[in-house]
Amino acid sequence: MGLLHALEVSGSALAAERLRMDVTAGNLANAQTPNYRRKEVVVQEAFDAQLGKAMGVKATGIVEDTAPNKLVYDPSSPDANADGYVSMPDITSVTEMVDLISASRAYEANVTAMQTTKQMFNKTLELLR
């Protein structure tokens, strides 16, 4: 694997983890929003068939949770149904924070990998002088 390929792989992972952090932050922000659905990022390996090698990862989409929302009794809410229940998202702050920390750590690891690759590239150039 060349140094530029290593940068491409880390760069693609940075983009995917950034999207994961954005979506998770959106879930936390909308935890008390009626009729909101929790979202998750789908990440897959990016594979180049012509080159026959992995090219990093890519976010292929954002999917909504299919689990049913919680029904909360609040007849005074304008979002309440005929029985007085409001459909609230099934979002647990602890789970979202764990996802956010996981994405943040992965992002940091890829930044470190990019910095290391850059240092290796610089050392190689110094040796060639």
N, C-alpha and C positions, 0 to 999 in steps of 0.2 A: 504494500500500500504506500503510495507516494504521499508527500507532505501536503500537497494541494488536495488530494482525495480526503485526507484526514480532516482538513479544514471544512470541506463540503459536508462530511458526515456530521461533524460537530455543529455546523451551521444549521443543518436540517433539524437536528435534535433541539437546538435552541428555539427555533421557530415553533416546533411542536409543543415544547414545554411552556413557552410563553402563552400559547393559545390555551393550554390546560389551565394555567394560572388565571387567565382572563375569564374563562368559563366558570371556574370554581368561585372566583370573586363575584361573578354575576349570580351564582346560586346563593351565596351568602347574603348578597344584597336583597334578593327577592324571597328570602325564607318566609316572610310574612305577607307576601303578595298573593291575594286570592287567585285561583285558577292557574298559577304558574306551575310549570313542569320542570323538575330538575334536569339539567343537561350534562352530558359527558362527551368528551372528545374521543373519537376513534382514531387510533394511531396504528399505522402499518409499516412494515419494512418497505423501503423503496428499493426495488431491484431492477437493474438494467440488464435485460435479456441479451442485448447485443454484446455488451462487455462481459456478461456472465458474472457480475459481482453486485454486492449490496452497495447502495448509494446513500445509505442513511435511513432516516424514517420520514414519514410524511403524515400529516393529519388528513384523513380522508373524509372527515365529516364530523358534525356535531349531532348527536342523537338525544332525543328526549326520553326520560324515564317512562317506562310503561306501567309502573306500579300505580295503583289507584291513590289519588290524593286523600288526605285525611279530611273527614267532615267534622266541622266545628260548629256547634250550635251558637248562632248569633243572629237572631231574627231582625235586629236593628240595622244590620249591614245591607247596603244596597246590592251586594253580590249574593245575598242569601237566596236559596231556592224557595219553593212554595212551602216547604216544611220548616224553614228558618235555618237551614244548614248552609255553611259556606265551605267551598272546596279549597282547602289549603294544601300547599306543597308538603310532601313528606321529606323534608330536608332536615338533617341533623347537623348542627353546627360543628360538633366534634369530628364527624366524618369528613365534612368539607374542609376543616382545618388540617386534618391529616393529609388529605389530597393536596391541599395547597402547599404544605411543608414538603411533601414528596416531590411535587413538581418544581418547587424552589431548589431543593437539593440537587435534583437532576440537572436543572439549569446551571447551577453553580459548578457541578462536575464537568459539564460540557464547556463552560467558560475556561475552567482550568485546563482541560484537554486542548483547547484552542491556544491558550497561552503557552503551553508546553510545546505544541507543534511550532508555534512562532519562534520560540527560543531555539528549537532544533534547527529550524530553517536559518536563523541568524548565525548559529554556530557553524553550519555547513558553509555559508557564504564566507565566514571568517577563515575557514580552512582553505578555501579556494583562492584566497588573496595571495 
